[in-house]
Amino acid sequence: MSLLLTLWFLITTSPQDVESLRASAPSYLTVDDARTHLACARAAGAVHHLDASVLLAIAYRESRYTPGTRGPEVRGKHACGLMQPRMHNTPCPRQTVLDGYQEGAEHLREWADTQTCGGDLRCAVLGYSGGYSLLRGCQAGPVVVDRGGRPMDLCRVPDLTYARAARLSRTRDRASSSAS
């Protein structure tokens, strides 16, 4: 099903949509890469009832759209792949772009459907980002870490994710309306 949807989105995605995604991360995406990421995120979003812009925003945050990314080690494990949905203590499995979006969308949907999140996608993005320990930590207050010499409140990850998703949607909407 996902492969058929991906093919459909590859065929029907407008050049304006592709260019708006590419322009959002020009040092990471070629036109062909942007088309592939957009089609795969839309297919995964359709299968798991999620907004493709949110999936794209997570992929940008986690890997800068790079399928083979291996995250930093945390307690002997590391996250793998395009959207880095799960921690592994083994080598990262090889994935296609579609596999990366499917696995990430499935994991985000699992978080949304937990009793803890109860369908709340903001909660799901926070759980996706740091698990139950981050959810508990954010209930107590900010969870501040050092990122490149700058403090970052991990509890704001959903806000940053949704802000990027909104920018992607607005840019795409502007590109579509100017093409009309």
C-alpha positions as a printed NumPy array, in Angstrom:
array([[  0.   ,   0.   ,   0.   ],
       [  2.743,   2.463,   0.965],
       [  4.655,   1.818,  -2.232],
       [  1.573,   2.484,  -4.359],
       [  0.816,   5.664,  -2.433],
       [  4.428,   6.779,  -2.818],
       [  4.267,   6.229,  -6.571],
       [  1.008,   8.174,  -6.688],
       [  2.532,  11.077,  -4.761],
       [  5.684,  11.003,  -6.914],
       [  3.498,  11.406,  -9.992],
       [  1.075,  13.983,  -8.597],
       [  3.391,  16.213,  -6.538],
       [  3.73 ,  19.597,  -8.176],
       [  7.117,  21.103,  -9.057],
       [  6.174,  24.043,  -6.803],
       [  5.718,  21.73 ,  -3.799],
       [  9.054,  20.058,  -4.517],
       [ 10.831,  23.386,  -4.831],
       [  9.295,  24.754,  -1.631],
       [ 10.589,  21.744,   0.332],
       [ 14.002,  21.916,  -1.334],
       [ 14.228,  25.642,  -0.586],
       [ 13.549,  24.955,   3.12 ],
       [ 16.811,  22.968,   3.34 ],
       [ 18.864,  23.723,   0.213],
       [ 22.138,  22.431,   1.641],
       [ 20.518,  19.039,   2.385],
       [ 18.082,  18.449,  -0.484],
       [ 18.399,  18.312,  -4.252],
       [ 15.244,  18.6  ,  -6.34 ],
       [ 15.123,  14.802,  -6.762],
       [ 15.707,  14.243,  -3.028],
       [ 12.976,  16.746,  -2.152],
       [ 10.521,  14.99 ,  -4.48 ],
       [ 11.338,  11.615,  -2.904],
       [ 11.064,  12.893,   0.674],
       [  7.804,  14.693,  -0.041],
       [  6.215,  11.651,  -1.712],
       [  7.389,   9.252,   1.01 ],
       [  6.298,  11.549,   3.863],
       [  2.883,  11.997,   2.231],
       [  2.483,   8.236,   1.768],
       [  3.507,   7.477,   5.366],
       [  1.268,  10.267,   6.616],
       [ -1.696,   8.914,   4.667],
       [ -1.187,   5.371,   5.989],
       [ -0.809,   6.494,   9.62 ],
       [ -3.203,   9.486,   9.548],
       [ -0.493,  12.062,  10.218],
       [  0.423,  15.388,   8.647],
       [  3.294,  14.916,   6.193],
       [  4.683,  18.33 ,   7.178],
       [  5.158,  17.094,  10.754],
       [  6.966,  13.995,   9.481],
       [  9.194,  16.158,   7.298],
       [  9.924,  18.471,  10.25 ],
       [ 10.936,  15.49 ,  12.402],
       [ 13.143,  14.114,   9.609],
       [ 14.838,  17.503,   9.316],
       [ 15.405,  17.72 ,  13.09 ],
       [ 16.614,  14.142,  13.514],
       [ 18.791,  13.615,  10.442],
       [ 18.703,  16.618,   8.118],
       [ 16.929,  14.258,   5.688],
       [ 19.769,  11.701,   5.688],
       [ 18.483,   8.079,   5.778],
       [ 21.62 ,   6.422,   7.215],
       [ 22.087,   8.781,  10.162],
       [ 23.237,   7.299,  13.446],
       [ 22.443,   9.385,  16.507],
       [ 24.679,   9.89 ,  19.535],
       [ 25.007,   7.08 ,  22.057],
       [ 22.696,   7.29 ,  25.057],
       [ 23.018,   4.656,  27.799],
       [ 24.72 ,   2.22 ,  25.404],
       [ 22.183,   2.655,  22.598],
       [ 21.768,   4.984,  19.633],
       [ 18.932,   6.068,  17.349],
       [ 19.101,   5.17 ,  13.671],
       [ 17.8  ,   6.419,  10.385],
       [ 15.951,   9.256,   8.775],
       [ 13.523,   9.955,  11.628],
       [ 15.471,   8.081,  14.352],
       [ 12.36 ,   6.608,  15.956],
       [ 13.841,   3.844,  18.077],
       [ 16.979,   3.208,  20.108],
       [ 19.221,   0.29 ,  19.06 ],
       [ 22.139,  -1.47 ,  20.71 ],
       [ 23.041,  -3.115,  17.39 ],
       [ 24.309,  -1.61 ,  14.14 ],
       [ 21.777,   0.553,  12.313],
       [ 19.696,  -1.322,   9.748],
       [ 19.822,  -0.098,   6.14 ],
       [ 16.677,   1.754,   5.092],
       [ 15.144,   3.383,   2.083],
       [ 13.647,   6.854,   2.418],
       [ 10.183,   5.268,   2.371],
       [ 11.193,   2.796,   5.105],
       [ 12.431,   5.698,   7.229],
       [  9.196,   7.66 ,   6.948],
       [  7.06 ,   4.552,   7.475],
       [  8.942,   3.542,  10.615],
       [  8.91 ,   7.099,  11.956],
       [  5.204,   7.617,  11.209],
       [  4.33 ,   4.27 ,  12.778],
       [  6.274,   5.191,  15.925],
       [  4.658,   8.647,  16.127],
       [  1.212,   7.071,  15.688],
       [  2.036,   4.561,  18.462],
       [  2.871,   7.466,  20.776],
       [ -0.318,   9.31 ,  19.833],
       [ -2.378,   6.203,  20.54 ],
       [ -0.855,   5.509,  23.969],
       [ -3.004,   6.006,  27.025],
       [ -0.496,   8.644,  28.14 ],
       [ -1.015,  10.818,  25.038],
       [ -4.622,   9.866,  24.253],
       [ -4.497,  11.192,  20.696],
       [ -2.632,  14.404,  21.606],
       [ -0.04 ,  14.821,  18.847],
       [  1.965,  17.397,  20.795],
       [  2.386,  14.798,  23.561],
       [  3.215,  12.208,  20.887],
       [  6.001,  14.38 ,  19.419],
       [  7.436,  14.914,  22.907],
       [  7.265,  11.178,  23.687],
       [  8.803,  10.4  ,  20.292],
       [ 11.652,  12.772,  21.106],
       [ 12.54 ,  11.508,  24.557],
       [ 10.232,   8.782,  25.791],
       [  8.423,   8.596,  29.075],
       [ 11.365,  10.105,  30.976],
       [ 11.099,  13.322,  28.938],
       [  7.315,  13.403,  29.359],
       [  7.785,  13.111,  33.151],
       [ 10.593,  15.652,  33.149],
       [  8.518,  18.198,  31.253],
       [  5.672,  17.827,  33.746],
       [  8.095,  19.014,  36.434],
       [  9.406,  21.963,  34.423],
       [ 11.936,  22.739,  31.702],
       [ 14.477,  20.071,  30.739],
       [ 17.467,  22.13 ,  29.638],
       [ 20.454,  20.572,  27.867],
       [ 23.504,  22.028,  26.156],
       [ 23.337,  21.917,  22.352],
       [ 26.48 ,  23.282,  20.764],
       [ 27.174,  25.649,  23.631],
       [ 23.594,  26.91 ,  23.759],
       [ 20.946,  25.898,  26.277],
       [ 17.897,  24.151,  24.808],
       [ 14.706,  23.248,  26.621],
       [ 13.787,  19.782,  25.312],
       [ 10.184,  20.396,  26.372],
       [  9.968,  22.87 ,  23.469],
       [ 10.745,  20.2  ,  20.827],
       [  7.058,  19.847,  19.861],
       [  6.755,  23.639,  19.476],
       [  9.832,  23.737,  17.25 ],
       [  8.588,  20.741,  15.251],
       [  5.16 ,  22.274,  14.679],
       [  6.688,  25.668,  13.83 ],
       [  8.833,  24.065,  11.111],
       [  5.839,  22.042,   9.867],
       [  3.777,  25.245,   9.677],
       [  6.55 ,  27.009,   7.729],
       [  6.683,  24.085,   5.289],
       [  2.901,  24.213,   4.841],
       [  2.814,  28.017,   4.403],
       [  5.651,  27.948,   1.88 ],
       [  3.949,  25.158,  -0.047],
       [  0.602,  27.015,   0.047],
       [  2.235,  30.21 ,  -1.254],
       [  3.994,  28.267,  -4.026],
       [  0.735,  26.559,  -5.029],
       [ -1.257,  29.795,  -5.084],
       [  1.379,  31.614,  -7.15 ],
       [  1.357,  28.74 ,  -9.676],
       [ -2.423,  29.025, -10.119]])
